[in-house]
Amino acid sequence: MDRRIPVVFSLACALAAGFAANEAGATGPNPKPAAVPVAAPAIAPPVQGEHRPQAAHRAMIRADVPNASVECKVKSPSYEGRSPLRYVRRALLQKRPVRVIALGSSSTVGVGASSPLASYPVRLENDLEGVIEGLSVEMFPRGQSGEVAEGAAERLKAEVAAIKPDLIVWQVGTNDAVARIDPEVFGQELRETLTWLASHKIDVVLIDPQYVERLSKDTRYMSIVNEIATVASEKRVLLVNRYESMADLARQHPGASYLSSDRFHLNDLGYRCMAEYAARAIVAGILQADAENGAGH
């Protein structure tokens, strides 16, 4: 099924697009759809003697957040928050590639996927470039299996200095929960890192832990999931509800078809859904930034 959303910039660019939900099985990334540009409206010349105020130097984006594909559709919200991605929007206005660091652990590495091309960072890059006409994404996958939030925060500063990203998509919390790290200690580490990123003018989207049935009643695991939601709301960053979305998929499709053979990591379908949820959150954040009349531009 082809899903397209029209996007229009009042500056000299026009955006539009759609996800391609049809793919051969789930063994590779979605092919990039041909985005259809929307023509900018013609502006009539001024009448002689008429004074027109100079237009505000900002873009106006008209779009809907894309729907998830049939296989990834969930009843619960796939993301939370109304947080503007101002620096992603700025990159779009400057017509330069949006630089994205995908930070995280084994889900970012792509453990359980049939190939690196089926990992969620690759799929997310393809999805975003298919959604917005003219958008170029430079994706920097920086996953490290087994890493906890403290370790990620320590190496993130070096990555930021080297890459100078516009956006960090941070898959966080699963290993902290498995390692039984105190939720308050975890939450404080997350707060401090988000504060540091904000001070360096970098947008952030968080992705919470993986849903695993055997851990769904584990109080320490759930306390990390809840702590991420609390910090995301407090710091006003977008949160991809991976835990609840995957739990929803598990209820709809008994047998955990989105999990790999270890019944913990995602498979190709799971990573495709994860990427779609993240893409929806990012598009929503761009639209929110635009609705705020170009704040940060």
TABEL-V133769 format. One record per run of one state. SS is the DSSP state (A for helix, B for strand, O for the rest). FROM is the first residue (numbers start at 1). LEN is the number of residues. Records with the same first field share a line. If there is no record, write none. Layout:
SS = FROM-LEN  FROM-LEN
This chain:
O = 1-1  9-5  21-49  73-6  81-5  94-4  105-1  110-6  119-1  132-5  144-5  164-3  172-2  179-4  200-3  208-5  216-3  236-2  241-1  253-6  260-6  267-1  292-6
B = 2-7  14-7  79-2  98-7  137-7  167-5  203-5  238-3  259-1  266-1
A = 70-3  86-8  106-4  116-3  120-12  149-15  174-5  183-17  213-3  219-17  242-11  268-24
